[in-house]
Amino acid sequence: MDGSLANFGYWLQNRPFALAIAGSDWVYPFVQATHFTGLSVWVGTNIAVDLSLLGAGKKSTPPLQLSDALFIWNWIGFAIAVTGGFLLFSVSAATYLTNIAFLTKLGILVPLGLVLHIVIQRKAPEWEKSQETSSMAKLAGFTELLLWLSVITAAVLIPYVG
């Protein structure tokens, strides 16, 4: 690991807030539960829209209408997940910065998922103009589902890889 990156990790995990989280019997589990709640809202709303793009679910609610209805919840979930994730990261930053699953998750998969998610939100009005969901919309929904599944898989692997 690059010396400056390692130094940043050690600096961050020795900040008073990170030490307080790590040293408490109840704060770390609370932050973890908050992170998982945010992730559940974020990924859940993404999955609902992606499945709608794939033609699953209630046909009376088009993907754009579903995306619009879930928009605020989607981004609130994202904000909660990022905040909780940062706080969890700060407790053991130096360790996470050497973990290949963590680096893959945050360095590759999450940015790709975010970009695709934003593209889907911006393209949904255009896709809705056609009578049938376009193959491009279906491909985007399917790809986003795979990306978030990959993010979840990488997250689960973090404790098991170095």
Secondary structure by P-SEA (a helix, b strand, c coil): ccaaaaaaaaaaaacaaaaaaaacccaaaaaaaaaaaaaaaaaaaaaaaaaaaaccccccccaaaaaaaaaaaaaaaaaaaaaaaaaaaaacaaaaaacaaaaaacccaaaaaaaaaaaaaaacccccccccccaaaaaaaaaaaaaaaaaaaaaaaccccc
